[in-house]
Amino acid sequence: MSSLTAAKGKLHINRENAFGYLLLIPSIIIFAVFTFWPFIYTIYLSFFEWNMISPTKEFVGLKNYTEVLSDPRTYRILGNTFLYIVLLLIINCVIPYIFAFVIDLVLRKYKNFYKGALFLPAFISLVVGSILFTWILNPVSGPVAILFNWFGLEIPNWTKAEGWIIVVLSLITSWKVFGYNFILLYASINGISREIIEAARMDNVSLVRIFFQIILPMSSATGIYVFIITIVQSLQYVFTPVKVISQGGPDYASSNLIYHAYHEAFVVYRTGHSAAISIITMALFLLLLFLEFRYVERGVYYEN
């Protein structure tokens, strides 16, 4: 009798599992069509030379990879990409952490105003923001240039200056995504037990020590998520201001790997090169994720 009951229970569990897998089928189909298949097709295209117009593709093996890796522009663009990552990690990960800490634990008034003001740009299109900042930072007739002229100063023509272009494009991207990261970190910090923080304050622990020894470890689960998405943003979100403002110029000084892959495919019609660059970019991103999980994830604090 007990074996019959166990068999019925196992059958019930199997039916529930089967129903659960059945509910996953639409998501699996969407994932396969829009993510898995394009990735496999990109790998396939990376071994061919094709201009998206010719009805035939010429198999070239690893030629596209060797040409990409032997091109000096690739390493310049790779350096640009890592510079975008570093700048956006500072602006969109480190600074929002500090802002969230200050607004939650230091400021006493107008917290909702600051949260709303910082999050508001997240609702605005990055294309609109890029156009808006192009006007604001116009070195001749923009509001900032006019303001600087009152003090006898000039702003550089940043769209043509190799040192400035990446910094400005990073700031434009940060204007869009800063508020989202800030809200995530604020919610995480706000969820930390107030008793722990108040006990530290009663013992005259400085705010700096509270931040580094209490806030940072106890909100590290959210912090590592923001860290990862900031790397993704530096690869993906920067594409929009680069496309709208600089088109990768001057002389590839503002291009990153994502935009360069787009440029190779849809501007110069070297689809094989574009596919090879995309696969290399994916490999680098997976390497960064591996390093993050290997050396950073172990220090993350998860409640319960």
Secondary structure as UniProt FT lines:
FT   HELIX           2..31
FT   HELIX           32..36
FT   HELIX           37..45
FT   TURN            46..47
FT   STRAND          48..49
FT   STRAND          58..59
FT   TURN            61..62
FT   HELIX           63..70
FT   HELIX           72..89
FT   HELIX           90..94
FT   HELIX           95..101
FT   HELIX           102..106
FT   HELIX           111..119
FT   HELIX           120..123
FT   HELIX           126..136
FT   TURN            139..141
FT   HELIX           143..150
FT   TURN            151..152
FT   TURN            158..160
FT   HELIX           162..190
FT   HELIX           194..202
FT   TURN            203..204
FT   HELIX           207..210
FT   HELIX           211..215
FT   HELIX           216..218
FT   HELIX           220..236
FT   TURN            237..238
FT   HELIX           239..241
FT   HELIX           242..246
FT   TURN            247..248
FT   TURN            251..252
FT   HELIX           257..266
FT   HELIX           271..295
FT   HELIX           297..299
//
